[in-house]
Amino acid sequence: MGMDIPAETIICDGCKAGKRMCSYCFMCRVRECAVSREVPTCAHCEEYACRLLEACPGFNAGGKENLEAIRASL
């Protein structure tokens, strides 16, 4: 995505959780997509896992396992 964001500053409880958010959230295309589709997380989206999500650094840094667990519980 061409941005230098330290891993320790990437805090995400889900796009609509409204709790902890990193400073990047206001520019996050994944969050923008989830909000527009009215899904709590990408795991709830019928197009999971899309190219937009796969390009997200957090998806490959542990986020995938979390989303897979959420999806399995749906």
C-alpha positions as semicolon CSV with decimal commas, in nm:
position;residue;x (nm);y (nm);z (nm)
1;M;0,000;0,000;0,000
2;G;0,307;0,219;-0,005
3;M;0,286;0,333;0,355
4;D;0,533;0,297;0,639
5;I;0,316;0,196;0,934
6;P;0,485;0,033;1,235
7;A;0,323;-0,302;1,321
8;E;0,273;-0,206;1,686
9;T;0,045;0,081;1,581
10;I;-0,190;-0,143;1,384
11;I;-0,470;-0,203;1,632
12;C;-0,794;-0,330;1,484
13;D;-1,103;-0,464;1,660
14;G;-1,306;-0,472;1,341
15;C;-1,425;-0,205;1,108
16;K;-1,744;-0,129;1,297
17;A;-1,640;-0,217;1,653
18;G;-1,581;0,149;1,736
19;K;-1,343;0,062;2,017
20;R;-0,969;0,064;1,951
21;M;-0,872;0,222;1,621
22;C;-0,533;0,308;1,481
23;S;-0,456;0,644;1,328
24;Y;-0,470;0,484;0,982
25;C;-0,842;0,387;1,007
26;F;-0,970;0,708;0,850
27;M;-0,777;0,619;0,530
28;C;-0,833;0,242;0,535
29;R;-0,995;0,115;0,215
30;V;-1,083;-0,217;0,382
31;R;-1,272;-0,033;0,657
32;E;-1,443;0,190;0,399
33;C;-1,557;-0,123;0,214
34;A;-1,687;-0,298;0,528
35;V;-1,877;0,011;0,639
36;S;-2,033;0,056;0,294
37;R;-2,136;-0,312;0,287
38;E;-2,267;-0,285;0,643
39;V;-2,071;-0,587;0,771
40;P;-1,908;-0,597;1,117
41;T;-1,591;-0,758;0,979
42;C;-1,462;-0,886;0,647
43;A;-1,536;-1,239;0,768
44;H;-1,906;-1,153;0,742
45;C;-1,877;-1,042;0,379
46;E;-1,998;-1,273;0,102
47;E;-1,692;-1,174;-0,103
48;Y;-1,439;-1,276;0,166
49;A;-1,138;-1,291;0,101
50;C;-1,121;-1,039;-0,179
51;R;-0,817;-0,884;-0,346
52;L;-0,854;-0,565;-0,142
53;L;-0,829;-0,761;0,182
54;E;-0,545;-0,982;0,062
55;A;-0,344;-0,669;-0,022
56;C;-0,386;-0,538;0,333
57;P;-0,070;-0,580;0,546
58;G;-0,274;-0,676;0,854
59;F;-0,443;-0,959;0,667
60;N;-0,118;-1,147;0,626
61;A;0,020;-1,048;0,968
62;G;-0,219;-1,258;1,175
63;G;-0,545;-1,101;1,065
64;K;-0,624;-1,390;0,834
65;E;-0,631;-1,640;1,122
66;N;-0,862;-1,414;1,323
67;L;-1,101;-1,366;1,030
68;E;-1,099;-1,738;0,951
69;A;-1,197;-1,814;1,313
70;I;-1,480;-1,559;1,297
71;R;-1,599;-1,698;0,964
72;A;-1,595;-2,056;1,098
73;S;-1,817;-1,949;1,388
74;L;-2,084;-1,791;1,164
